[in-house]
Amino acid sequence: MEMTETAGQELPETLYLPPSRARWVFSLVLSTIIVAVNLYMFLVYSVAGLGIMAAVIAIPGIAAAVQLIPGSAGLWLDRRGFTSRIFWTDRRREWKEITPILSSQTGLLQLVGYNRAGDAPNKPREVLPDTYGISANELAEIMNHWRDTAIKAG
């Protein structure tokens, strides 16, 4: 790439990051195992609470299965901002309307978040639903590169 090109030309039109398949498959498998154990215990010992618990624990498993359906989730970066999708519901944010993206980790949970312009910069108020198969730090770096490049390009 020549140095004379504008900053906006460094970026492709769109970058799509699919949901983390490993994360959602793990959630689905774990939920299925817990539900199966609870149902077995319910059938063998006839404890009503275990049947109810199995039904409640099945809900995250169903949510995980939905995230594995193509088109139900993902992250799209473009020159104006980004769109995150979860359960076929899109949330759009423009680069100029948000602060730099931050990454953090709480136990095993990695998060990527941001603030709207004007919010306190030290703690993200909005968090992405996934890290899309990469580390939170990598995702924050990629998104900040897109944000910085787009803002410089105007």
C-alpha positions, -999 to 999 in steps of 0.1 A, spaced: 0 0 0 14 34 -9 17 60 18 -2 85 -4 -35 67 1 -59 81 26 -65 64 59 -100 53 49 -86 33 20 -67 10 44 -99 -6 54 -120 -30 34 -156 -21 29 -168 -45 56 -152 -70 80 -174 -98 93 -166 -117 125 -188 -147 131 -198 -158 166 -174 -179 185 -186 -214 176 -164 -230 203 -180 -209 230 -216 -216 220 -209 -253 214 -194 -256 248 -224 -238 263 -248 -261 245 -229 -293 255 -226 -282 291 -263 -274 293 -273 -307 277 -252 -327 301 -266 -308 332 -302 -312 318 -296 -350 312 -283 -355 347 -312 -336 362 -337 -355 341 -321 -388 351 -322 -379 388 -358 -368 384 -369 -401 368 -349 -423 392 -356 -404 425 -389 -386 415 -377 -353 429 -399 -326 414 -374 -298 419 -349 -316 396 -374 -316 367 -380 -279 371 -343 -272 373 -337 -293 342 -363 -271 323 -347 -239 336 -311 -250 327 -324 -260 292 -330 -223 284 -293 -213 281 -288 -245 260 -316 -234 236 -300 -199 234 -266 -214 226 -282 -236 199 -298 -205 183 -265 -187 182 -251 -216 161 -277 -210 134 -260 -191 105 -270 -154 104 -283 -153 139 -252 -136 153 -221 -118 143 -201 -85 142 -198 -64 112 -173 -35 111 -174 -9 83 -160 26 77 -188 43 96 -192 20 126 -202 -15 136 -232 -37 139 -234 -65 165 -262 -91 160 -275 -115 186 -307 -136 181 -312 -118 148 -314 -84 166 -290 -58 153 -274 -30 174 -256 -3 154 -230 21 167 -211 48 147 -174 52 154 -177 89 161 -204 83 187 -183 60 210 -151 62 230 -122 38 223 -130 2 228 -118 -14 261 -111 -51 269 -113 -67 304 -114 -101 319 -134 -113 349 -124 -148 358 -126 -168 326 -150 -143 310 -134 -119 285 -154 -88 277 -151 -60 251 -170 -28 258 -172 9 251 -189 41 261 -209 65 242 -191 98 237 -195 119 268 -197 90 292 -171 84 319 -141 68 300 -129 43 327 -157 17 327 -176 5 297 -213 9 298 -221 -12 267 -205 -46 262 -204 -68 231 -221 -102 235 -192 -122 222 -155 -119 214 -161 -137 180 -135 -164 183 -105 -142 192 -93 -128 225 -109 -97 240 -76 -78 236 -74 -87 199 -109 -77 193 -105 -44 210 -73 -37 190 -91 -45 157 -121 -24 165 -99 5 177 -79 4 145 -111 6 125 -124 34 147 -92 54 146 -87 50 108 -124 59 101 -122 90 123 -90 102 107 -105 97 73 -134 119 83 
